[in-house]
Amino acid sequence: MTKNKTVSAHQISHENVDKLKDISGVNVYACYQCGNCSSACPAVEFMDIPPHQIIRKVQLGFIDELLESETPWICAACITCTVKCPRGVDIAKVMEALRQLVLRSDFEHGNLCEIEDKLRKKLPQIALIGNFRKTIL
């Protein structure tokens, strides 16, 4: 018999949820977990957490767990999930915001030329491109 996990206000990281909302501009609380995003995602079979569960974890404030997930890096930002969402939740923007939270924690205002070659080759291309676009503006 498994115990149900309960979520307390102490576990919810409001600061990171607020940061995520500031970056993405998305109201994740509009999601009612229909699963259309996950069923439409062409990359879901490669993700460790499907898109609808990503949104649920954001709603519950488990941002730190998501920052360690592979899913935001696997997301191709094809926007299929957003198109399929009956509530208009832009999941692709949430995925980009999660990538940005990771990049900002490690490379705040980073310069691609300052990243070691070994590390630069190891980083996902979407992270490098996203970071580059945001630092040249």
C-alpha positions in Angstrom: 0.0 0.0 0.0 1.4 3.4 -1.0 0.9 6.6 0.9 -0.5 9.6 -0.9 1.9 12.5 -0.9 0.5 15.7 0.4 1.6 19.1 -0.6 2.0 21.8 2.0 2.5 25.5 1.5 6.0 25.0 2.8 6.9 22.9 -0.1 5.7 25.2 -2.8 8.5 27.5 -4.1 6.5 30.7 -4.9 9.7 32.5 -5.8 10.5 30.2 -8.7 6.9 30.0 -9.8 6.8 33.8 -9.9 10.1 33.8 -11.9 8.7 31.3 -14.3 5.5 33.4 -14.8 7.6 36.5 -15.3 9.7 34.8 -18.0 6.9 33.0 -19.8 3.9 35.2 -19.2 1.8 32.1 -19.1 -1.0 31.4 -16.6 -0.4 27.8 -15.8 -3.4 27.7 -13.5 -5.7 27.7 -16.5 -4.7 24.1 -17.3 -7.1 21.5 -16.1 -5.0 18.5 -17.0 -6.9 17.2 -20.1 -3.7 15.7 -21.5 -4.2 16.9 -25.1 -0.7 18.5 -25.0 1.0 15.2 -24.1 -1.0 13.2 -26.6 -0.1 15.6 -29.4 3.6 16.0 -28.6 5.8 14.4 -31.2 8.7 14.0 -28.7 6.7 12.8 -25.6 8.1 9.3 -25.8 11.6 10.7 -25.2 10.6 12.9 -22.3 11.0 11.9 -18.6 8.0 14.0 -17.7 5.2 14.5 -20.2 4.1 18.1 -20.9 0.8 18.0 -18.9 2.7 16.8 -15.9 5.2 19.6 -16.3 2.4 22.1 -16.1 0.9 20.3 -13.0 4.3 20.3 -11.3 4.6 24.1 -12.0 1.1 24.6 -10.6 2.2 22.8 -7.4 5.5 24.7 -7.2 7.9 21.8 -7.8 10.1 24.0 -10.0 13.4 22.6 -8.6 12.4 19.1 -9.7 11.7 20.4 -13.2 15.0 22.2 -13.5 16.6 18.8 -13.2 14.3 17.2 -15.8 15.4 16.4 -19.4 12.0 17.3 -20.8 12.5 21.1 -21.4 15.7 20.3 -23.3 13.9 17.6 -25.4 11.0 19.9 -26.3 11.4 21.0 -29.9 9.3 24.2 -29.3 7.1 23.0 -32.3 4.0 24.6 -30.5 1.8 21.5 -31.2 1.0 21.3 -27.5 -0.1 25.0 -27.4 -2.3 24.6 -30.5 -4.0 21.5 -28.9 -4.6 23.2 -25.5 -8.3 24.0 -25.1 -7.5 26.6 -22.4 -4.8 28.4 -24.5 -1.9 27.5 -22.1 1.3 28.1 -24.1 3.3 25.1 -22.9 6.2 25.8 -25.3 6.7 29.2 -23.5 6.8 27.4 -20.2 9.4 24.9 -21.5 11.5 27.9 -22.7 11.1 29.6 -19.4 12.3 26.4 -17.6 15.4 26.3 -19.9 16.0 30.0 -19.1 15.8 29.4 -15.4 18.5 26.7 -15.7 20.7 28.9 -17.9 20.3 32.0 -15.7 21.3 30.0 -12.6 24.5 28.8 -14.3 25.3 31.4 -16.9 23.7 34.7 -15.7 24.4 37.2 -18.6 26.8 34.6 -20.0 28.8 35.1 -23.1 29.2 32.1 -25.4 32.9 32.8 -26.0 33.5 32.6 -22.2 32.1 29.0 -22.0 34.7 26.4 -22.1 34.8 24.4 -25.4 34.3 21.1 -23.6 31.2 22.4 -21.8 29.9 24.2 -24.9 30.0 21.0 -26.9 28.1 19.2 -24.1 25.3 21.7 -23.7 22.1 21.2 -25.7 22.0 23.3 -28.9 18.6 24.8 -28.0 20.1 26.1 -24.7 23.0 27.8 -26.6 20.8 29.3 -29.2 18.2 30.5 -26.7 20.9 32.0 -24.5 22.7 33.7 -27.5 19.5 35.3 -28.7 18.7 36.7 -25.3 22.2 38.1 -24.7 22.7 39.9 -28.0 19.5 42.0 -27.6 
